[in-house]
Amino acid sequence: MKMNRLGRSDLIVGEIGLGCMSLGTEERKAVALVHEALERGVNFLDTADLYDGGRNEEWVGEAIRGRRDRVVLATKAGNRRIPGQDGWVWDPSKTYILSAVKDSLRRLGTDYIDLYQLHGGTIDDPIDETIEAFEQLKREGVIREYGISSIRPNVIREYAARSAIASVMNAYSIVDRRAEEEVLPLLREKGIGVIARGPLAGGALAARREPVKGVPDYELEELISLRERLGQLTSEGRSLTQLAIRYSLSHPAVAVAIPGASSREQLLQNLAAADAPPLTEEEVQTVRRLSKANRYALHR
């Protein structure tokens, strides 16, 4: 698998990682999927304290036991659960981040996190305080690098200007191209690595799954039509799944794409994109001509 540097950091990641949110609710199966991914060359695993109330971190921790040195481990914080209440509240405060990291370390069974990410963010957050928390953790050796997981261009611009973030995780796919105009050029200029989440748009672009509903900006009929038109770019060696992942990887700002997988079949389909030929510039332009150039409207 091709390896890339994440931004200007010392983190070297395989171009296809594993988004662990979709591992499911059965521990043995989840651990087996992570093991298979690692055996097939994946080294970047992304989880969050929010997923399954912390169980996802526990299962990832179990899966990397004895394999920690082979993994670039990423998790997230900022969504705080309040005992006795349903749901969670947004809390990007320094106090909470310094507390949350201890719980993540315990669940993951490790004494350091390679990439610690703010799991969201708004322009009204105490951004300097949040940055101060991450910088403190980095000085203490608790984390190696930090980043943000955000789809808000205004928030991304603030962190790009005011912090030493290594990465931004952002939704980026053939059907969600919002980042192309406002976000990706800025991050490339700043030397900040992009982690492309949702390259298959929740399965809407998966080869062996027929969509049953539309996605934002695409009604179901439009989505089905797009899939059919993209067929001109697929072949025996490149399925729709691989085409979609390779499109997300085609932008020079993107260091790693993290499709999720809830089964071994899905995992193998995703990882086959590592062996599929990269898109030519002509193919990239064809995809852009066939799809919509979405723009950010909400989420400022």
N, C-alpha and C positions, 0 to 999 in steps of 0.2 A: 504494500500500500504506500502511496506517495505520502511523505511526511512534510509538514509545513510548520514554520515558526508562528506562534500565536502573537501577532502584532510585533512589538519590539522586545517581548519578554524572552526568557530562557525556556519557555515551555514549547516543546516540540510535539505536535499532535498529528495523528493520522488524519487524512482528509475526510474520512467518514468515521464519525464517532457513534455513540449509542445514547439516544435520549431515553433515560430510564423511566420516565413517567408512565410509559405504556407497558411496563413489564407485567402488569396484571396483579392479581390479589392472592396468588399461590406462591409461597416462598420457594419451594423446591424448583418449580418451573422458572421462576424469575432468576434464581441463582444459576440454573443450567444455561439460560439464555446469555447471561453475562459471561459465563465461562466459555461458551461457544464463540462469542464475539471476540474475546481476548485471544483465543486460540487461532482465530482467523485474521489477526493483525490489528484489531481495534485497540487503541490505547486511551482514548478519551471517553470518559463516562460522565454524564451530566445528570444530577439528581437535585433534590431540594428538600428542605425540612418540611415543606408544606405537603408534599405528596404522601397520601395515605396516612396523614397524621404522624409522619416520621418513620413509618414502617419501610418505606422505600429506601431511605438511607440505611436502615438496619440490614436490609437484604443486600444492598450493594456492598455494605461493609462485610457481610458474610461472604459474598462472592469474591472479594479481593483479598481475603485473608490468605496470607502466604504468597500473594501476587502483587503486593502493594507497590513494589519497585517497577512494575510494568505498566502502571496506570497513571495517567494524568487525571486526577479526580477533581470534579467541579461540583459544587453545591451552591445553594442560595439561601438568603435570609431576608427578612423584612415584613413577613406576614406572621403576626403573633396571635397565637391561640390563647384565649382567656379561659381558665378552668371553670367549668360549670356553664359555659355559654357555647352555643353553636357557632360555627364559622370562625372568622378571625378578623383582626383589625390590622390596619397598616401602621407599621412602626419602624421608621428608618433611623431612629435615634441611636446615638452612640452607646448609650446604656444597654439598649436591647440587643444591638449587634454583638457587643462584647459578651453578652450573656448567651445569645443564641448559638454562637460558634462553639461554646463548650458542649452544648447538647448535641450538636452535629458531630463533633469529634467523637463523642461517646458512642453515638449510634453507628458511626462509620468505622469505629474500631481503629482509629489512626490518631497520630499526634500532630498531624499537619494536613492542610488542605491546599491543593495546588492552585485552584482558582476559586475564590469566594466571590459570589455575585449578589448584588442587590436585586431582589426579585420584584422589580417594578419601579415605581418612582413617579413623582409629579413635580412640577415646577415650584410648588409651594413647600416642598420638603426642606428641612434644614440641611441643605446639601453639603455645606462645609463641615458640619458636625458628622455627617455620614462618612465623608472622605477621611476625616480625622480618625474615625474608628477603624477603617480599613488600613490606613497607614500605620496605626499603632499595632495592629495584628501582624502586619508585614514586618515591622521592626522586631517584634517579639519572636518571629519565626513560626507563628501559628499558621500563617498562610504564605504562599509564595507570591501570588499575584491576586489582583482583584479586578472585577469588571461589573458591568450592569446588564441586566436582562430587561430590555425596554423597547417599546415600539413608538415612543413619544419623541419626535425629532427635537423639540425644545429641550427636553431633559437630556437627551444624548449630547446635544451641543454644549450644555453646561458642564457635563462631566468631561467631555473632550477638551474643554478649555481650562478647567479648574483642577483636574486630577491626573493621576498617573495610571488610569485604567489601562489594562492590557487588552481588554476585549469588550465588545458589545454583542449580546445575543439578540437577534432580531429575526422576526418572521420573514422568510424570503423564499418564494417559489414562483413557478410559472403563473399561478393564479393570484399571487400576492407580490406584486412588484413595487410596492409603495416605497421601499427603501432605495430604489435605484436612483432617484433624482435628488433626494434631500440627505440621505444618510450615508450610503456607501461611498460616494466620492469624498465626503468629509473625513470618514474614518480611514480611507486609504491615504489621504493627504497627511493625516496625523499619525500614521503608523500604528493604528489601533486595529487589532484583528477582529474579524466578524465571525461569529458562530451562527450559522444559518439554521434556524429551527423550522420545523414544518415543511421540509422540501417536498413532501408528498401531500401536503395540505390535508392532513387527517385521513389519508387514504383516497382522496379525490383523484390523485394522479398515480395511484398504484395500478400496476398492470393487470393483476388478477382479481381486482375488486371492482365491480360495477357500482358506480355511485347511485345512491338512492335519494340524495338531496343535494341541493346546490350549496355553494359557498359564497361568502361575501363578494359582491360584484358579478356573480355568475348564477343565474337560475339553473335549475337542473338540466333543462334542454340545451342551454348554452354550454354547460360543462361537458355534456355528452358530445356535442358538436366539436368542441375544442379537442377533446381526446381523440376523436376520429381524424381531425385535421393534423394533429401531431403525429399521426401514424406515418406520415411521409418521412419522418426523421427517425423512425424506429426500424430495426432490422433484426435478423436472427441473433446478432451479437449485442443488441441494445434494445431492451424492452422499454415500455413507457416509464416504468419505475426508474430504470437507469438513466433514461433521458432527463427525467425530472430532477434527479439528484445531481447529474452532471451539469444541468442548467444552473442550479444554485451554486455549484462550485466554479462556474465559468467566470464569475466576476472576480477580478484580481484582489479585491478587498477581503474576500471570503477565505478563511483558513481551514474551516471544518464545517461540514454539514452533519446534523444530528437527527437522522430519521429515527422514529421509534419503531419498536417491534414487540408484538405480543405473542409471536409464535416463531418457531425455528424457520419455517418457510418464509415468513416475512423478513426475518433477519438475513437469510441467505440471498433473497432477492435484492435487498438493500446493499449488501456487501459486494454483490456482483458488479455494482457500479464502479468499484475500484478498478476493475479489469476492463470496463467498457471504455472505448476511445473518448477522449475529451471532445467537447463540441468545437467545431471550427467557428471562426468569426461569422462566416456566412450562415451557419446553422443557428448561432445565437440570434442573429438578426431575423432569421425566419421565425424562430419562436416568438420573438418580440412583435413581429408583424401579425402573427396568428392570435396572440393573446392581448389582454388589455394593459395599458400602462396606468395602473392604479395610482391614485394620489392620496396622501393623508388628508382626511377631512376632520374626523374626531381625533381623540388621543393626542392633543397638542401638548 
